[in-house]
Amino acid sequence: MTLSLHAPRSLSYLQQHPAIERPEPPVPPSWESPALDVMVDLSRVEVPSVAYDTPIDEARAAMEQHKVQQLLVMDAAGCLSGIVMLREVIGGRRITIAMHQHDIARSEVTAGMVQIPCESLHAMPLTHLERLSVGQLIETLRASGDQYLLVTQGDKEQPPRLRGLISAADVSRALRLDLSLLPGARSFADICQVVLGHEL
């Protein structure tokens, strides 16, 4: 049996009831905050996903279970195929288009058929995002009409990997903006309109 060579430290009893230390409430990001503050970092947070061939009713149930407005759609190799949004699996026009294109019933429509394919989504390298503020990011994206931005990480020797996801809805919530002021508001341009108070 090995004896400890360290001398014991003295202890004391509390003489009064101490106040309890509380964590500081998180400071919401601002227009000047680093753009990284509004990115969902996939190395730290697991974002719910579904397979490409998942029926849309199952995709909707998964969104309700995880309390999210979108899911990542994965292909057969486990790589990103696209993003499917709640409003599309509830009854968006993509469902009708898929039913006509494939001549199938609604119950046969899959998440992959109504997704926004990753080829239609803009992407930005993490090294670029790291140099931007939230305001600069939104100004960069306002003309694209996008609701999502993919953030990639990689170099010339490795294919890019999806490192993060930024959604206009998440950014508006983080900035505590009321996008209900704009009917149908969903994009980064809508955020600019609320912040700056005019159409862009």
LOZA-331557 format. One record per residue: x, y, z of N, C-alpha, C in turn; residue in three letters; residue number from 1. Coordinates in steps of 0.02 Angstrom, whole numbers. Example, Ala and Ser with C-alpha at 12.3 -4.5 7.8 and 13.67 -1.06 7.14 Angstrom:
2
SITE     nu     nv     nw    cau    cav    caw     cu     cv     cw residuo num
SITE    660   -284    390    615   -225    390    660   -165    390     ALA   1
SITE    642   -112    354    684    -53    357    645      2    394     SER   2
***
This chain:
200
SITE     nu     nv     nw    cau    cav    caw     cu     cv     cw residuo num
SITE     42    -60      0      0      0      0     44     62      0     MET   1
SITE     31    108    -47     71    168    -52     40    224    -11     THR   2
SITE     82    255     31     59    310     73     68    375     36     LEU   3
SITE     20    421     44     25    486     13     78    527     47     SER   4
SITE    118    562      9    170    605     36    146    676     46     LEU   5
SITE     82    689     27     55    756     34     22    765    102     HIS   6
SITE     37    820    133      7    835    198    -66    855    189     ALA   7
SITE   -110    833    234   -181    851    227   -191    926    237     PRO   8
SITE   -239    954    201   -255   1024    209   -308   1033    262     ARG   9
SITE   -306   1089    296   -354   1101    349   -421   1121    320     SER  10
SITE   -475   1102    353   -543   1118    333   -576   1159    387     LEU  11
SITE   -629   1193    370   -665   1233    419   -740   1226    408     SER  12
SITE   -778   1241    459   -851   1241    455   -875   1311    435     TYR  13
SITE   -929   1312    398   -959   1377    381   -989   1408    443     LEU  14
SITE   -977   1472    452  -1003   1507    510  -1070   1542    495     GLN  15
SITE  -1088   1545    432  -1151   1577    413  -1176   1547    348     GLN  16
SITE  -1237   1562    331  -1265   1537    268  -1237   1579    210     HIS  17
SITE  -1200   1549    165  -1170   1590    111  -1219   1603     54     PRO  18
SITE  -1209   1658     20  -1246   1671    -41  -1223   1621    -94     ALA  19
SITE  -1266   1606   -141  -1251   1556   -193  -1229   1591   -257     ILE  20
SITE  -1172   1572   -282  -1148   1600   -345  -1192   1577   -402     GLU  21
SITE  -1212   1623   -444  -1255   1607   -501  -1218   1625   -566     ARG  22
SITE  -1228   1584   -619  -1196   1602   -682  -1226   1666   -711     PRO  23
SITE  -1184   1704   -743  -1208   1764   -777  -1253   1744   -835     GLU  24
SITE  -1310   1778   -843  -1353   1761   -901  -1316   1775   -965     PRO  25
SITE  -1325   1732  -1015  -1289   1743  -1078  -1309   1810  -1110     PRO  26
SITE  -1259   1843  -1137  -1271   1907  -1171  -1293   1893  -1242     VAL  27
SITE  -1352   1916  -1262  -1374   1902  -1331  -1327   1936  -1381     PRO  28
SITE  -1316   1905  -1438  -1272   1936  -1487  -1303   2000  -1514     PRO  29
SITE  -1260   2044  -1539  -1282   2106  -1569  -1257   2110  -1641     SER  30
SITE  -1272   2164  -1675  -1250   2175  -1743  -1174   2172  -1747     TRP  31
SITE  -1140   2192  -1692  -1067   2196  -1693  -1034   2132  -1667     GLU  32
SITE  -1073   2084  -1642  -1044   2023  -1614  -1011   1981  -1669     SER  33
SITE   -964   1937  -1649   -934   1892  -1699   -987   1848  -1731     PRO  34
SITE   -982   1839  -1796  -1030   1798  -1832  -1032   1726  -1805     ALA  35
SITE   -977   1703  -1777   -975   1636  -1748  -1027   1627  -1693     LEU  36
SITE  -1048   1683  -1662  -1096   1679  -1607  -1164   1654  -1629     ASP  37
SITE  -1180   1659  -1694  -1246   1638  -1718  -1241   1574  -1759     VAL  38
SITE  -1183   1542  -1760  -1176   1479  -1796  -1189   1420  -1750     MET  39
SITE  -1227   1372  -1775  -1234   1308  -1740  -1172   1268  -1756     VAL  40
SITE  -1130   1258  -1707  -1066   1223  -1717  -1078   1148  -1712     ASP  41
SITE  -1072   1113  -1768  -1087   1041  -1769  -1034    999  -1733     LEU  42
SITE   -978   1030  -1715   -928    994  -1676   -947    994  -1602     SER  43
SITE   -997   1035  -1584  -1017   1040  -1514  -1091   1023  -1504     ARG  44
SITE  -1131   1034  -1555  -1203   1022  -1550  -1224    973  -1604     VAL  45
SITE  -1261    922  -1584  -1285    873  -1633  -1353    897  -1660     GLU  46
SITE  -1356    910  -1724  -1417    933  -1756  -1457    873  -1780     VAL  47
SITE  -1522    869  -1765  -1562    812  -1787  -1560    804  -1862     PRO  48
SITE  -1560    741  -1884  -1559    727  -1956  -1603    667  -1971     SER  49
SITE  -1620    660  -2036  -1659    603  -2059  -1628    579  -2124     VAL  50
SITE  -1642    516  -2140  -1618    488  -2203  -1659    516  -2261     ALA  51
SITE  -1629    516  -2320  -1660    542  -2381  -1728    510  -2394     TYR  52
SITE  -1734    445  -2380  -1796    409  -2396  -1846    406  -2339     ASP  53
SITE  -1837    449  -2288  -1884    451  -2232  -1950    482  -2254     THR  54
SITE  -2008    449  -2242  -2072    479  -2260  -2082    546  -2225     PRO  55
SITE  -2116    593  -2258  -2122    660  -2231  -2159    662  -2164     ILE  56
SITE  -2205    616  -2153  -2240    615  -2088  -2192    595  -2032     ASP  57
SITE  -2145    551  -2046  -2095    533  -1996  -2047    591  -1985     GLU  58
SITE  -2031    627  -2038  -1988    686  -2031  -2022    739  -1988     ALA  59
SITE  -2086    748  -1999  -2123    797  -1959  -2124    776  -1885     ARG  60
SITE  -2135    711  -1873  -2135    686  -1804  -2067    697  -1771     ALA  61
SITE  -2013    689  -1809  -1946    700  -1782  -1936    773  -1764     ALA  62
SITE  -1962    818  -1806  -1956    890  -1790  -1994    907  -1727     MET  63
SITE  -2053    879  -1720  -2093    893  -1660  -2060    864  -1598     GLU  64
SITE  -2030    806  -1605  -1995    775  -1549  -1936    817  -1526     GLN  65
SITE  -1898    842  -1574  -1837    881  -1557  -1851    956  -1551     HIS  66
SITE  -1914    976  -1564  -1934   1046  -1560  -1890   1090  -1605     LYS  67
SITE  -1884   1071  -1668  -1845   1108  -1717  -1888   1122  -1778     VAL  68
SITE  -1866   1171  -1817  -1902   1191  -1877  -1873   1160  -1941     GLN  69
SITE  -1816   1126  -1935  -1785   1096  -1993  -1743   1036  -1973     GLN  70
SITE  -1729    993  -2021  -1687    935  -2011  -1635    931  -2067     LEU  71
SITE  -1576    907  -2050  -1528    891  -2102  -1550    826  -2135     LEU  72
SITE  -1544    823  -2200  -1561    762  -2238  -1496    729  -2260     VAL  73
SITE  -1490    665  -2243  -1428    628  -2257  -1438    580  -2316     MET  74
SITE  -1386    574  -2358  -1390    527  -2413  -1369    458  -2390     ASP  75
SITE  -1365    410  -2436  -1350    341  -2418  -1281    333  -2387     ALA  76
SITE  -1235    379  -2403  -1167    376  -2376  -1160    413  -2310     ALA  77
SITE  -1215    442  -2284  -1213    478  -2222  -1188    549  -2229     GLY  78
SITE  -1186    575  -2290  -1166    644  -2303  -1227    688  -2313     CYS  79
SITE  -1217    753  -2309  -1273    799  -2315  -1302    798  -2385     LEU  80
SITE  -1367    790  -2388  -1403    794  -2452  -1440    860  -2458     SER  81
SITE  -1465    885  -2401  -1501    948  -2402  -1532    963  -2334     GLY  82
SITE  -1579   1009  -2334  -1615   1029  -2274  -1689   1026  -2289     ILE  83
SITE  -1728    997  -2243  -1800    994  -2251  -1831   1036  -2196     VAL  84
SITE  -1880   1078  -2214  -1910   1125  -2167  -1979   1101  -2146     MET  85
SITE  -1999   1122  -2086  -2062   1100  -2058  -2121   1119  -2103     LEU  86
SITE  -2121   1179  -2129  -2178   1200  -2169  -2186   1159  -2232     ARG  87
SITE  -2132   1129  -2256  -2136   1088  -2316  -2166   1019  -2301     GLU  88
SITE  -2150    991  -2243  -2177    925  -2226  -2249    930  -2200     VAL  89
SITE  -2270    990  -2180  -2339    999  -2158  -2385   1001  -2218     ILE  90
SITE  -2363   1034  -2271  -2406   1038  -2330  -2383   1089  -2380     GLY  91
SITE  -2318   1096  -2389  -2291   1144  -2436  -2300   1122  -2508     GLY  92
SITE  -2286   1168  -2553  -2296   1154  -2624  -2249   1099  -2649     ARG  93
SITE  -2193   1089  -2615  -2146   1037  -2636  -2178    968  -2633     ARG  94
SITE  -2223    959  -2586  -2258    894  -2580  -2300    882  -2643     ILE  95
SITE  -2338    933  -2663  -2380    926  -2722  -2338    913  -2784     THR  96
SITE  -2282    949  -2790  -2238    939  -2848  -2211    868  -2848     ILE  97
SITE  -2189    843  -2790  -2161    775  -2785  -2213    723  -2803     ALA  98
SITE  -2275    733  -2781  -2328    685  -2796  -2340    681  -2871     MET  99
SITE  -2339    738  -2905  -2351    739  -2977  -2291    712  -3016     HIS 100
SITE  -2231    731  -2995  -2171    709  -3030  -2161    634  -3026     GLN 101
SITE  -2175    605  -2968  -2162    534  -2958  -2225    492  -2962     HIS 102
SITE  -2283    525  -2972  -2347    490  -2976  -2357    445  -2915     ASP 103
SITE  -2353    476  -2857  -2360    438  -2795  -2410    472  -2749     ILE 104
SITE  -2431    434  -2697  -2475    463  -2647  -2435    505  -2598     ALA 105
SITE  -2469    547  -2560  -2435    590  -2512  -2394    549  -2462     ARG 106
SITE  -2420    492  -2441  -2386    451  -2391  -2319    423  -2416     SER 107
SITE  -2309    425  -2482  -2247    399  -2511  -2195    454  -2523     GLU 108
SITE  -2213    516  -2512  -2166    571  -2521  -2114    568  -2464     VAL 109
SITE  -2051    576  -2482  -1997    572  -2433  -1966    640  -2420     THR 110
SITE  -1926    642  -2366  -1892    704  -2348  -1846    728  -2404     ALA 111
SITE  -1814    681  -2438  -1769    699  -2492  -1804    731  -2551     GLY 112
SITE  -1868    714  -2560  -1905    742  -2617  -1926    814  -2605     MET 113
SITE  -1930    835  -2541  -1953    903  -2526  -1899    946  -2494     VAL 114
SITE  -1838    921  -2492  -1783    957  -2461  -1760   1016  -2505     GLN 115
SITE  -1723   1061  -2474  -1683   1108  -2512  -1615   1074  -2522     ILE 116
SITE  -1598   1053  -2582  -1535   1016  -2591  -1475   1060  -2575     PRO 117
SITE  -1422   1029  -2550  -1364   1067  -2530  -1333   1104  -2589     CYS 118
SITE  -1345   1079  -2650  -1319   1113  -2710  -1353   1181  -2720     GLU 119
SITE  -1410   1191  -2687  -1447   1255  -2694  -1435   1301  -2634     SER 120
SITE  -1393   1280  -2588  -1379   1320  -2528  -1310   1352  -2533     LEU 121
SITE  -1305   1414  -2513  -1241   1447  -2512  -1199   1421  -2454     HIS 122
SITE  -1133   1423  -2463  -1087   1400  -2412  -1032   1452  -2402     ALA 123
SITE  -1002   1450  -2343   -946   1495  -2327   -895   1456  -2286     MET 124
SITE   -831   1462  -2303   -780   1428  -2262   -778   1458  -2192     PRO 125
SITE   -764   1417  -2144   -759   1439  -2074   -708   1495  -2067     LEU 126
SITE   -653   1490  -2103   -600   1541  -2098   -626   1610  -2120     THR 127
SITE   -674   1612  -2166   -703   1676  -2187   -752   1701  -2134     HIS 128
SITE   -793   1655  -2108   -843   1674  -2058   -809   1703  -1995     LEU 129
SITE   -752   1676  -1978   -717   1699  -1918   -698   1772  -1921     GLU 130
SITE   -696   1801  -1981   -675   1871  -1988   -734   1919  -1991     ARG 131
SITE   -795   1893  -1987   -854   1935  -1995   -890   1947  -1929     LEU 132
SITE   -924   2004  -1926   -972   2017  -1873  -1040   1991  -1894     SER 133
SITE  -1088   1988  -1848  -1155   1968  -1866  -1184   2014  -1919     VAL 134
SITE  -1174   2079  -1911  -1199   2126  -1960  -1169   2117  -2028     GLY 135
SITE  -1104   2106  -2030  -1070   2095  -2095  -1095   2031  -2128     GLN 136
SITE  -1107   1980  -2087  -1133   1917  -2114  -1201   1927  -2146     LEU 137
SITE  -1246   1960  -2110  -1313   1970  -2136  -1312   2015  -2198     ILE 138
SITE  -1271   2067  -2197  -1265   2109  -2256  -1239   2069  -2316     GLU 139
SITE  -1194   2022  -2303  -1167   1980  -2356  -1221   1936  -2387     THR 140
SITE  -1267   1913  -2345  -1316   1864  -2367  -1384   1894  -2386     LEU 141
SITE  -1393   1958  -2374  -1460   1986  -2382  -1485   1983  -2455     ARG 142
SITE  -1439   1986  -2503  -1460   1986  -2573  -1473   1916  -2600     ALA 143
SITE  -1453   1865  -2561  -1459   1797  -2587  -1530   1769  -2582     SER 144
SITE  -1570   1797  -2536  -1637   1770  -2526  -1637   1705  -2487     GLY 145
SITE  -1580   1686  -2459  -1574   1622  -2425  -1603   1625  -2354     ASP 146
SITE  -1620   1567  -2329  -1640   1559  -2260  -1585   1524  -2220     GLN 147
SITE  -1539   1491  -2256  -1487   1453  -2223  -1419   1466  -2255     TYR 148
SITE  -1367   1460  -2215  -1299   1463  -2240  -1262   1403  -2211     LEU 149
SITE  -1228   1366  -2255  -1186   1310  -2233  -1116   1336  -2220     LEU 150
SITE  -1086   1314  -2166  -1017   1334  -2149   -973   1272  -2156     VAL 151
SITE   -923   1277  -2198   -880   1219  -2212   -811   1228  -2183     THR 152
SITE   -777   1172  -2174   -708   1173  -2149   -668   1120  -2187     GLN 153
SITE   -610   1138  -2208   -568   1092  -2245   -510   1129  -2276     GLY 154
SITE   -468   1093  -2311   -412   1124  -2346   -403   1091  -2414     ASP 155
SITE   -349   1108  -2448   -338   1083  -2516   -327   1008  -2517     LYS 156
SITE   -305    980  -2461   -289    909  -2458   -349    867  -2437     GLU 157
SITE   -400    898  -2408   -458    862  -2385   -522    893  -2413     GLN 158
SITE   -571    852  -2429   -634    880  -2452   -667    918  -2395     PRO 159
SITE   -705    971  -2410   -737   1009  -2356   -788    968  -2318     PRO 160
SITE   -792    983  -2254   -841    951  -2210   -889   1005  -2186     ARG 161
SITE   -951    985  -2173   -999   1033  -2146   -983   1043  -2072     LEU 162
SITE   -962   1104  -2054   -943   1120  -1986   -999   1155  -1948     ARG 163
SITE  -1039   1194  -1984  -1091   1232  -1949  -1149   1250  -1993     GLY 164
SITE  -1201   1275  -1962  -1262   1295  -1996  -1287   1360  -1966     LEU 165
SITE  -1305   1407  -2009  -1334   1470  -1987  -1402   1478  -2021     ILE 166
SITE  -1453   1490  -1982  -1520   1500  -2011  -1544   1570  -1994     SER 167
SITE  -1580   1600  -2041  -1607   1667  -2029  -1654   1667  -1969     ALA 168
SITE  -1692   1614  -1961  -1739   1611  -1904  -1701   1611  -1838     ALA 169
SITE  -1647   1572  -1834  -1607   1570  -1772  -1574   1638  -1758     ASP 170
SITE  -1550   1671  -1811  -1518   1736  -1803  -1568   1787  -1778     VAL 171
SITE  -1629   1786  -1806  -1680   1834  -1784  -1698   1823  -1711     SER 172
SITE  -1701   1760  -1689  -1716   1746  -1619  -1658   1768  -1575     ARG 173
SITE  -1597   1755  -1597  -1538   1775  -1557  -1534   1851  -1549     ALA 174
SITE  -1552   1887  -1602  -1550   1960  -1600  -1614   1989  -1570     LEU 175
SITE  -1662   1945  -1553  -1726   1965  -1524  -1764   2013  -1570     ARG 176
SITE  -1766   1994  -1633  -1803   2032  -1683  -1871   2001  -1694     LEU 177
SITE  -1921   2043  -1703  -1989   2020  -1715  -2001   2020  -1791     ASP 178
SITE  -1989   1963  -1823  -1998   1960  -1895  -2071   1953  -1914     LEU 179
SITE  -2116   1949  -1864  -2187   1948  -1880  -2209   2015  -1908     SER 180
SITE  -2166   2066  -1900  -2180   2132  -1929  -2182   2127  -2005     LEU 181
SITE  -2150   2076  -2032  -2148   2067  -2104  -2183   2002  -2122     LEU 182
SITE  -2241   2005  -2152  -2277   1943  -2170  -2233   1898  -2213     PRO 183
SITE  -2226   1835  -2193  -2187   1788  -2232  -2112   1797  -2223     GLY 184
SITE  -2090   1837  -2175  -2019   1851  -2167  -1982   1788  -2145     ALA 185
SITE  -1928   1773  -2181  -1890   1714  -2164  -1816   1721  -2181     ARG 186
SITE  -1797   1769  -2221  -1730   1771  -2248  -1686   1821  -2212     SER 187
SITE  -1621   1822  -2230  -1575   1870  -2201  -1592   1941  -2223     PHE 188
SITE  -1621   1948  -2283  -1643   2014  -2305  -1698   2041  -2260     ALA 189
SITE  -1742   1995  -2236  -1796   2016  -2191  -1767   2042  -2125     ASP 190
SITE  -1713   2012  -2102  -1681   2035  -2040  -1655   2106  -2050     ILE 191
SITE  -1622   2118  -2107  -1597   2184  -2122  -1654   2235  -2123     CYS 192
SITE  -1711   2216  -2151  -1767   2263  -2156  -1791   2283  -2086     GLN 193
SITE  -1795   2234  -2041  -1818   2249  -1972  -1767   2293  -1936     VAL 194
SITE  -1703   2276  -1942  -1651   2313  -1907  -1644   2384  -1933     VAL 195
SITE  -1643   2391  -1998  -1631   2457  -2029  -1695   2496  -2042     LEU 196
SITE  -1752   2461  -2038  -1815   2496  -2042  -1838   2515  -2111     GLY 197
SITE  -1809   2483  -2162  -1832   2498  -2230  -1816   2440  -2276     HIS 198
SITE  -1848   2440  -2333  -1837   2388  -2383  -1767   2394  -2411     GLU 199
SITE  -1734   2337  -2422  -1666   2338  -2449  -1666   2314  -2521     LEU 200
***
